[in-house]
Amino acid sequence: MNWSRSGVTLIEIMMVLAIIVIIGTISLPRFDQVLENYKLKTDARQVAWVLRSARQEAITSGITQMVTFKPNLNCYVKDGTTSTTYKLRPDIVFPPMEYTFEKYSGYAVCGFKPTGAVTPKAGKITLKNKYGKRISVVVNPSAGRIRIQE
């Protein structure tokens, strides 16, 4: 009788699994950095969204809206008709002294008048992740437009 032997041995399966584990171990640190960069971009988008919504609310309500950045508490507060606090993710921070907004009571403040103009002055706020990558949210002084700058 002719028996056909097809299939894989246990040793071949173990070798393939060992190669997969080695490749996974090598790529894990890079994946963590990609994930942290994604978190940084997400928080920067949220800061930009809060600033844009404050500007829009100032225009529609006719009441000046303010966003106060509190780097020591790792959060920012949108003040106006209602007050809402937003926190950054644990590994994302506002680096000290990396903002150009006006300071009041030790905090950076960006506000919008009912015309959509920036008050007291335009500027930027920077966010940093644990790998040192920085992203800034910039408020244009003339038009009050908000953009993200890497």
Disulfide bonds with the S-S distance in Angstrom:
none
